Each structure stands twice: as C-alpha cells, then as structure tokens.
Amino acid sequence: WHPTKPILAFISDRDDTPQIFILDLAKGGEARAITTLSTGARAPRWSPDGAHLAFLSTVYPACKSDACNRAKAKQAKKATVRARASSDGGVVFDAAVTLNVVGDPVSRPRLARAGARVYCAWLQGFAGLNEQLVHLAVSPNNGGVWQPAAAISDQGVNHEGHVIGADDNAAWIAFESAPASG
C-alpha cells in the first residue's frame, strides 16, 4: 500500500510475465501496469513518503533492446535493483534507474528519504556461501541521479534482514548478521 494514499502496488502475471501494477482505489477503474519488462518485475516497495517505488528485476545494462535483455536472461538468472521516481506522489513515474550491476542474487529492497536525499538498501550475494551483504545507493536529488552503490556490511557473515529509516536531516540503516554457515 502507498503510505499516504489509497494506492496499491502489486504483482500480476496477467500477460504471462510478472509486472508491477498500480491501482488507485480513490479513482477506481482498472489497474495499470507501470512495468513492461520482458523478464518481469517483483517485490515493489514504496518509500515512506510515497514518492518512489523500488522493485527487483532482471535486466542487463549492456543491452540496448528488450530482445537482448530477454536473451541474456535465459543465460543467467540474476536480479537487479531498480528505482523509479515520481514527482506527484505516485501517479506518474520516471524511467527506471538500475542501482546495481547484474551479478549476485539480490533481495529485500528498502527505501527511505532525508530531505531531498533518497536511500535504497538491499541484500546482495549468496546466503549459503556467507556472501550476502547489505548494499546502499543514494540519490541526492529526489531520485533524479543515483550515486554508485556500495556494500556497507561486513563480509564472511550472512545479513538476514535490514531496516532503513530517515528524518529530515539524516538517514540510518540497521541490519542483523547470522553466523557463518558450514
């Protein structure tokens, strides 16, 4: 659910590939797709103020077409963290921005805002190999431009969960670590 409006973001595979749809319950009518990725989209998460929606998707930055993306996806099942900004509280969204490079599996995207800065954190890596790290990307201008993502947790342990929070002046992130397996 949108944090301040009666808008629901959900996943539907009505066209055979999971996509993110938005349903504005105040306006009624049909839900509308906000993603049309050949490899689908999943795990939508609203920022606390509802201006941004992060989601996971399998995309390949080197591809210039959806056909290339589809072909690459058949070769590898890796996820990418992408974010879309909205300047009108979640009605119209800008083009999606890739926050990490395709590689290790990613999960659990989370968003927070501190003033004009937007923070996106996620887990990346293989949990079974004790390589799951918390990564963070920051946009200093409301999601318009994103600084390169960086791992912010220790290696050699699994990070099972994380929370990210913010107020007008600062942001913080907390995560829990599990002992190394094996």
Backbone hydrogen bonds, N-H to C=O, Kabsch-Sander energy under -0.5 kcal/mol:
donor,donor_aa,acceptor,acceptor_aa,energy
2,H,7,I,-3.1
7,I,5,K,-2.3
8,L,23,L,-2.6
10,F,8,L,-0.5
10,F,21,F,-2.3
12,S,19,Q,-2.2
16,D,13,D,-2.4
19,Q,12,S,-2.3
21,F,10,F,-3.2
22,I,32,R,-2.7
23,L,8,L,-2.4
25,L,6,P,-2.5
25,L,23,L,-0.9
26,A,6,P,-0.6
28,G,24,D,-2.0
32,R,22,I,-2.5
34,I,20,I,-3.0
35,T,20,I,-1.1
40,G,37,L,-1.8
41,A,18,P,-2.0
42,R,56,L,-2.5
45,R,54,A,-2.4
47,S,52,H,-2.3
50,G,47,S,-1.8
53,L,84,R,-1.8
54,A,45,R,-2.6
55,F,82,R,-2.1
56,L,42,R,-3.1
57,S,80,T,-2.4
59,V,57,S,-0.8
63,C,60,Y,-2.1
69,N,65,S,-2.0
70,R,66,D,-2.7
71,A,67,A,-2.1
72,K,68,C,-2.7
73,A,69,N,-2.2
74,K,70,R,-1.2
75,Q,71,A,-0.8
75,Q,72,K,-0.8
76,A,72,K,-1.5
78,K,76,A,-0.8
80,T,57,S,-2.9
82,R,55,F,-2.2
82,R,80,T,-0.5
83,A,97,V,-2.1
84,R,53,L,-1.6
86,S,51,A,-1.8
88,D,92,V,-0.5
94,D,85,A,-3.4
97,V,83,A,-2.8
99,L,81,V,-3.5
100,N,81,V,-0.8
103,G,79,A,-0.5
103,G,104,D,-0.5
107,S,123,L,-2.2
110,R,121,A,-2.4
112,A,119,Y,-1.9
114,A,117,R,-2.5
117,R,114,A,-2.1
118,V,139,S,-2.6
119,Y,112,A,-3.2
120,C,137,A,-2.5
121,A,110,R,-2.4
122,W,135,H,-1.8
123,L,107,S,-2.7
124,Q,133,L,-2.6
125,G,105,P,-2.8
127,A,125,G,-0.7
129,L,126,F,-1.0
130,N,127,A,-1.7
131,E,126,F,-2.1
133,L,124,Q,-3.1
133,L,131,E,-0.7
135,H,122,W,-3.1
135,H,133,L,-0.5
136,L,150,A,-2.3
137,A,120,C,-2.6
139,S,118,V,-2.9
141,N,145,V,-0.6
142,N,116,A,-3.5
144,G,141,N,-1.6
147,Q,138,V,-3.4
149,A,99,L,-0.6
150,A,136,L,-2.0
152,I,134,V,-3.2
153,S,134,V,-0.7
156,G,130,N,-0.9
158,N,178,A,-1.4
159,H,132,Q,-0.8
160,E,158,N,-0.8
160,E,176,E,-1.0
161,G,176,E,-0.8
163,V,174,A,-2.7
165,G,172,W,-2.7
167,D,170,A,-2.3
172,W,165,G,-2.7
174,A,163,V,-2.6
176,E,161,G,-1.7
178,A,158,N,-3.7
